[in-house]
Structure formats: C-alpha cells, structure tokens
Amino acid sequence: MRLSARNQLPGRVTKVRLGAVMAEVSIDLGGPKVVAAITRESAEVLGLREGDQVTAVIKATEIMVGKE
C-alpha cells in the first residue's frame, strides 16, 4: 500500500468497538496506543479483528507539541 501520508505507524489491533454508524479501533503501536474513529462500514469491509496487524496512517495539517 503506497500513500502520500508520511506518518504511517505499524501496530496491532487491540479492540474493535462497533456502534450503529461508527467504529472505534484501538491500535497498540508498541508502546503508545491510538484510537481511530472510522465508519462501521469501513471496519467491516476491512474485516478488522483483534490481533490484526495494521498501519495507522495519520494525516493532519497540524501537530501540536506539549511539554510540562
């Protein structure tokens, strides 16, 4: 899969929570975790299941950095 987005992080699905319209997909990136909100249809078409190897693709116009 080739994409123009530069922030591509490999990970493993730890949970898929299906709602009526949306799905929450939790992804372990080998330390940090992210949760993606995607359509239920997309989750079903991809056949996402716990344990699947996936790539979290982050496409953003801004990235904020914080420090205490």
DOVO-896512 format. One record per atom (N, C-alpha, C, CB): residue in three letters; x, y, z. Coordinates in steps of 0.1 Angstrom, whole numbers, plus 5000, padded with zeros to 4 digits. Glycine has a CB too. Layout:
<recs>
ALAXYZ
...
</recs>
This chain:
<recs>
MET500949885000
MET500050005000
MET500950125000
MET499050005012
ARG500850214990
ARG501550334989
ARG500650454992
ARG502350344976
LEU501050545001
LEU500250655004
LEU501150785005
LEU499450645017
SER500550895003
SER501351025003
SER501551065018
SER500651134996
ALA500751015027
ALA500851055041
ALA502250995047
ALA499751005050
ARG502951085054
ARG504251045059
ARG504150975072
ARG505151155060
ASN503151005080
ASN503050945093
ASN502350815093
ASN502351045103
GLN503050705090
GLN502550575089
GLN503150485100
GLN502750505075
LEU502350445110
LEU502850375122
LEU502250235122
LEU502450455134
PRO503150135121
PRO502649995122
PRO502249955136
PRO503749895117
GLY501149885137
GLY500649845150
GLY499749725149
GLY499949955157
ARG499249685161
ARG498349575162
ARG496949615168
ARG498949455171
VAL495849575163
VAL494549605168
VAL494349535181
VAL493449565157
THR493949615191
THR493749555204
THR492249555208
THR494449635215
LYS491449635201
LYS489949625203
LYS489249695191
LYS489649695216
VAL488149635188
VAL487249705178
VAL485849715184
VAL487149615164
ARG485349835186
ARG484049855192
ARG483149915181
ARG484149955204
LEU482149835177
LEU481249875166
LEU480049945172
LEU480849755158
GLY479750065167
GLY478550135170
GLY477550125158
GLY478850285174
ALA476450195159
ALA475450195149
ALA476050245135
ALA474250275153
VAL476850355136
VAL477350425124
VAL478850415124
VAL476850565123
MET479450435136
MET480950455137
MET481550335144
MET481350585144
ALA482850315143
ALA483550215150
ALA484850275156
ALA483950095140
GLU485150235168
GLU486450275175
GLU487450155174
GLU486150315190
VAL488550185168
VAL489550085166
VAL490850125175
VAL489950065151
SER491150045185
SER492250075193
SER493450005187
SER492050025208
ILE494650075186
ILE495850015180
ILE496950035189
ILE496050085166
ASP497649935192
ASP498949935200
ASP500049955191
ASP499149805209
LEU500850065193
LEU501950095184
LEU503250045189
LEU502050245181
GLY503249955199
GLY504449905205
GLY504949995217
GLY505549905195
GLY503950045224
GLY504250145235
GLY503050235235
GLY505550225233
PRO503050345227
PRO501950435227
PRO500750355220
PRO502250555219
LYS499550405223
LYS498350355217
LYS497550465211
LYS497450275228
VAL496850435200
VAL495950535194
VAL494550475192
VAL496550585181
VAL493550555192
VAL492250505189
VAL491750585176
VAL491250535201
ALA491350505166
ALA490850565154
ALA489350555154
ALA491450495141
ALA488650665150
ALA487250665148
ALA486950655133
ALA486550785154
ILE486450545128
ILE486150525114
ILE484750475113
ILE487150415108
THR484250475100
THR482850425099
THR482750275101
THR482350465084
ARG481650235106
ARG481350095108
ARG481550015095
ARG479950075114
GLU481050075084
GLU481250005071
GLU482649985068
GLU480550095060
SER483550085070
SER484950075067
SER485549955076
SER485750205070
ALA485249955089
ALA485749845097
ALA485349705092
ALA485249865112
GLU484049695088
GLU483549575083
GLU484149535069
GLU482049575081
VAL484349635060
VAL484949605047
VAL486449555049
VAL484949725038
LEU487149625059
LEU488549585062
LEU488649455070
LEU489249695069
GLY487449415075
GLY487449285083
GLY488349305096
GLY487949175075
LEU488349415102
LEU489249445114
LEU488849355125
LEU489149585118
ARG489849285131
ARG489649205143
ARG490849225152
ARG489549055138
GLU490549195165
GLU491649205175
GLU492849115171
GLU491149155189
GLY494049165172
GLY495249095168
GLY495749125154
GLY494948945169
ASP494849185145
ASP495349215132
ASP496449315132
ASP494149275124
GLN497449295123
GLN498549385120
GLN497949495111
GLN499849315114
VAL498049615114
VAL497549725106
VAL498649845106
VAL496249785112
THR498349945098
THR499150065097
THR498250185101
THR499850085083
ALA498550255111
ALA497850375115
ALA498450485106
ALA497950405130
VAL497650545098
VAL498050655089
VAL497450785095
VAL497650635074
ILE498350875098
ILE497951005104
ILE498151115094
ILE498751025118
LYS497151175090
LYS497151285080
LYS496651405087
LYS496351245067
ALA497451505090
ALA497051615097
ALA497651745092
ALA497351605112
THR496951855093
THR497551985089
THR498352045100
THR496452075084
GLU498151995112
GLU498852055124
GLU499251945133
GLU498052155131
ILE500451955139
ILE500851865150
ILE501251955162
ILE501951765146
MET500551935173
MET500852015185
MET501851945194
MET499552055193
VAL502852015199
VAL503851965209
VAL503652025222
VAL505251975203
GLY503651945233
GLY503452005246
GLY504651955255
GLY502151965252
LYS504952035265
LYS506052005274
LYS505652065288
LYS507452045270
GLU505851985298
GLU505552045312
GLU506652125317
GLU505251925322
</recs>
